[in-house]
Amino acid sequence: MSDVLPNFRRVTIVGVGLLGGSIGLAIKARRRGIHVAGVGRKAESLREAMRIGAIDSAHLEAAEPAAESDLIILATPIGAFASHLRAIAPRLRRGAVITDVGSTKAAVVRMARDILGKSAPFVGSHPMAGSERKGASHARSDLLTGATCILTPTSDTPRAAEERVEKFWRALGARTVRMSPAAHDRAVAVVSHLPHALAAMLMLLPKRADLDVAAGGFADSTRLAGGDVEMWRDIFLTNRRAVLAAIDAFDERLMRFRDLVETADVAGMEKFLSSAKARREAWASRRDNGRAGVTRRR
């Protein structure tokens, strides 16, 4: 276990749903002496986070607990980040660090700079972990174990803050990768955001009667469509340019596939399917055999 956790004596998690609750559980599982404050909009959600042991205190506003914290984690939908940052900014204690778990980074990093200042101790983070389920009742202390957490520091990010946040995620079991905010947004638009949009579209395609014969393949392909609506709305709106580029690239490939089907191109169809199969197997092998904790810079 990393020795960074004792340096964070008080942590505030703003948003204690699936991911925020899992972070709280992971912290408590590794060092129970840390006080974890949870901030949320609904008392019921906060009570659930308290019940499962993810947080030690519950708050409806971020300013008070954040003023006493060494680490503040924004885990709400991105659309709520600005209001929380404005509440936190005037009460941020010396030496405190702020990070987030948002799925888009360029807009978030820009927002933090505008509200907190150019050299504020904010480090953008994106743990690639979670599920379509919502709420602290589905939180798990091992959700981050083996997951990739992307960090998006800029040239203005204080080095000390960057290192502390990286050590924090690695202490919770994640593998860290560093990318620029723009590179992050381009990559996740293809491997995360577009797949969610396609799952939603596929879910809306069949007629109601068709769903009566749907089985495991359809369930697997549409699982992402069950995700949190507010969260995904904000993701698409804050990563519009990269998502649009991903949609255009997918549309081009879809039309190529359509041509293969329309012309009954046997050889082309086999090449298409074989290439996809080989690429997936290679990716799955790298993922399964990846070295945990390795930091890659891009």
C-alpha positions in Angstrom: 0.0 0.0 0.0 1.2 3.5 -0.9 2.1 5.8 2.0 0.2 8.7 0.4 -3.1 7.9 2.1 -1.9 9.0 5.6 -1.1 12.4 4.1 -4.8 12.9 3.3 -6.3 13.0 6.8 -9.6 14.3 5.5 -11.2 13.7 2.1 -14.4 15.2 0.7 -16.2 13.3 -2.0 -18.8 15.5 -3.8 -21.3 13.0 -5.2 -21.5 9.6 -3.4 -23.1 7.5 -6.1 -21.6 4.3 -7.6 -18.1 5.8 -8.2 -18.0 8.2 -5.4 -19.2 5.6 -3.0 -16.7 3.1 -4.3 -13.9 5.5 -3.8 -15.0 6.1 -0.2 -15.1 2.3 0.4 -11.7 1.9 -1.1 -10.2 4.6 1.1 -11.8 3.2 4.2 -10.6 -0.4 3.3 -7.0 0.9 3.1 -6.8 3.2 6.1 -9.7 3.7 8.4 -8.2 6.7 10.2 -9.0 9.0 7.3 -12.2 11.0 7.7 -14.3 10.8 4.5 -17.0 13.5 4.1 -19.8 12.9 1.6 -21.7 15.7 -0.2 -24.9 15.1 -2.0 -28.2 16.6 -3.1 -30.5 14.0 -1.4 -30.4 13.0 2.3 -31.5 9.5 1.3 -28.5 9.0 -0.9 -26.2 10.3 1.8 -27.8 7.9 4.4 -27.1 5.0 2.0 -23.5 6.0 1.7 -23.2 6.2 5.5 -24.9 2.8 5.9 -22.5 1.0 3.6 -19.5 2.7 5.3 -18.4 4.8 2.4 -18.4 8.1 4.3 -18.1 9.3 7.9 -20.2 12.5 7.7 -22.9 13.7 5.3 -23.4 17.2 4.0 -25.7 18.9 1.5 -23.2 21.6 0.7 -19.5 21.2 -0.3 -18.0 24.4 1.2 -17.9 23.4 4.9 -16.3 19.9 4.6 -14.1 21.0 1.7 -12.6 23.8 3.9 -11.2 21.1 6.3 -10.1 18.6 3.6 -6.7 17.7 2.2 -8.3 16.1 -0.9 -11.6 17.0 -2.6 -13.0 14.7 -5.3 -15.8 15.9 -7.7 -17.9 12.9 -8.5 -21.2 14.5 -9.6 -22.4 14.9 -13.2 -20.1 17.4 -14.9 -22.8 20.0 -15.2 -22.7 20.5 -11.4 -18.9 21.0 -11.3 -18.9 24.7 -11.7 -21.2 25.4 -8.8 -19.2 23.2 -6.5 -15.9 24.7 -7.5 -17.3 28.2 -6.9 -18.4 27.1 -3.4 -15.1 25.5 -2.6 -12.7 28.1 -4.1 -12.8 30.8 -1.3 -12.5 28.2 1.4 -9.8 26.0 0.0 -7.1 25.3 2.6 -3.4 25.7 1.9 -1.9 22.4 0.6 -5.3 21.0 -0.4 -5.7 19.2 -3.8 -8.8 18.9 -6.0 -9.5 16.2 -8.5 -12.5 14.8 -10.3 -13.8 11.7 -12.0 -15.5 13.3 -15.0 -15.5 11.5 -18.3 -14.5 14.6 -20.3 -11.4 16.6 -19.5 -10.8 19.6 -21.7 -13.9 21.4 -20.6 -13.4 20.4 -16.9 -9.8 21.5 -16.8 -10.7 24.8 -18.4 -13.5 25.3 -16.0 -11.3 24.6 -13.0 -8.7 27.1 -14.3 -11.2 29.8 -14.8 -12.8 29.4 -11.3 -9.8 28.4 -9.2 -7.0 30.2 -11.0 -4.3 29.3 -13.6 -2.0 27.5 -11.1 -4.6 26.0 -8.8 -4.0 22.6 -7.3 -6.5 20.9 -9.6 -5.6 17.7 -11.4 -8.1 16.3 -13.9 -8.7 12.5 -13.4 -10.9 9.9 -15.1 -11.1 6.5 -13.6 -12.2 4.1 -16.3 -14.4 2.1 -14.0 -18.1 1.8 -13.3 -21.2 0.3 -14.6 -24.7 1.2 -15.9 -25.9 0.9 -12.3 -26.5 4.0 -10.2 -26.2 4.8 -6.5 -24.0 4.0 -3.5 -25.9 0.7 -2.9 -24.0 -0.7 -5.9 -20.6 0.7 -4.7 -17.7 -1.7 -4.3 -14.4 -1.3 -2.5 -12.5 -3.1 -5.3 -14.1 -1.2 -8.2 -10.8 0.6 -9.0 -8.6 -2.4 -8.5 -6.9 -3.0 -11.9 -8.7 -0.2 -13.6 -7.0 2.5 -15.6 -7.2 6.0 -14.3 -6.3 8.8 -16.8 -4.7 11.9 -15.4 -4.7 15.1 -17.5 -2.3 17.6 -16.0 -1.3 20.7 -18.0 1.9 22.8 -17.9 0.2 24.9 -15.2 -0.6 22.1 -12.9 1.5 22.1 -9.7 3.9 19.2 -9.8 3.3 18.3 -6.2 -0.5 18.2 -6.7 -0.1 16.0 -9.7 2.1 13.5 -7.9 -0.1 13.3 -4.8 -3.2 12.6 -7.0 -1.4 10.0 -9.0 -0.2 8.2 -5.8 -3.8 8.4 -4.4 -5.3 6.6 -7.4 -2.5 4.0 -7.4 -3.0 3.5 -3.7 -6.6 2.5 -4.5 -5.4 -0.1 -7.0 -5.6 1.8 -10.3 -3.1 1.9 -13.1 -2.4 5.5 -14.0 -2.0 6.9 -17.5 -1.2 10.6 -18.3 -2.6 12.3 -21.3 -3.4 15.9 -22.4 -7.0 16.9 -21.9 -7.5 17.0 -25.7 -5.9 13.6 -26.3 -8.1 12.2 -23.5 -11.3 13.5 -25.0 -10.4 12.2 -28.5 -9.7 8.7 -27.1 -12.7 8.3 -24.8 -15.0 9.6 -27.5 -14.2 6.5 -29.5 -13.8 3.9 -26.8 -16.4 5.1 -24.3 -18.8 7.9 -25.4 -19.7 6.6 -28.9 -20.3 3.0 -27.6 -22.8 4.4 -25.1 -24.6 6.3 -27.9 -24.6 3.2 -30.1 -26.0 1.1 -27.3 -28.8 3.6 -26.8 -29.6 3.7 -30.5 -29.6 -0.1 -30.7 -32.0 -0.3 -27.8 -34.4 2.0 -29.6 -34.1 0.2 -33.0 -36.2 -3.0 -32.4 -40.0 -3.0 -32.3 -41.5 -3.9 -29.0 -42.5 -7.4 -30.3 -38.9 -7.9 -31.5 -37.6 -7.6 -28.0 -39.5 -10.7 -27.0 -36.9 -12.8 -28.8 -33.8 -10.8 -27.8 -31.2 -12.8 -25.9 -27.7 -12.5 -24.4 -26.1 -10.8 -27.4 -28.6 -8.0 -27.4 -28.4 -7.7 -23.7 -24.6 -7.4 -23.8 -24.7 -4.9 -26.7 -27.2 -2.6 -25.0 -26.0 -2.8 -21.4 -24.6 0.7 -21.5 -28.0 2.1 -22.5 -29.0 1.6 -18.8 -26.5 4.3 -17.6 -27.3 7.5 -15.7 -29.1 9.9 -18.1 -27.9 13.1 -16.4 -24.3 12.0 -16.4 -24.3 11.0 -20.0 -26.1 14.1 -21.1 -23.3 16.2 -19.7 -20.7 14.0 -21.2 -22.0 14.4 -24.7 -22.5 18.1 -24.3 -19.0 18.8 -22.9 -17.2 16.6 -25.5 -19.3 17.6 -28.5 -16.4 18.1 -31.0 -14.7 14.7 -30.3 -18.0 12.9 -30.2 -19.1 14.3 -33.5 -15.7 13.3 -35.1 -16.2 9.8 -33.7 -19.8 9.6 -35.1 -18.5 10.7 -38.5 -15.7 8.1 -38.5 -18.2 5.4 -37.5 -20.7 6.5 -40.1 -18.0 6.1 -42.8 -17.1 2.6 -41.6 -20.8 1.7 -41.4 -21.3 2.7 -45.0 -18.4 0.5 -46.0 -19.9 -2.4 -44.2 -23.2 -1.7 -45.9 -21.5 -2.0 -49.3 -20.1 -5.4 -48.3 -23.6 -6.6 -47.4 -25.3 -5.0 -50.5 -22.8 -6.5 -52.9 -22.6 -9.9 -51.1 -18.8 -9.5 -51.0 -17.8 -12.8 -49.3 -14.1 -12.1 -49.3 -14.5 -8.5 -48.1 -16.9 -9.7 -45.3 -14.5 -12.3 -44.1 -11.7 -9.8 -44.1 -13.8 -7.3 -42.2 -14.9 -9.8 -39.5 -11.4 -11.4 -39.2 -9.8 -8.0 -38.7 -12.2 -7.0 -36.0 -11.9 -10.4 -34.3 -8.0 -10.3 -34.3 -7.9 -6.8 -33.1 -10.3 -7.5 -30.2 -8.3 -10.6 -29.2 -5.1 -8.7 -29.2 -6.6 -5.8 -27.2 -8.1 -8.2 -24.6 -4.8 -10.0 -24.2 -2.9 -6.7 -23.6 -5.6 -5.6 -21.1 -5.6 -8.9 -19.2 -1.8 -9.1 -19.1 -1.1 -5.4 -18.6 1.3 -4.4 -15.9 -0.6 -2.8 -13.0 0.7 0.6 -11.9 2.7 1.4 -15.0 2.5 5.1 -15.9 2.4 6.1 -19.6 2.8 9.6 -20.8 1.2 11.0 -24.0 
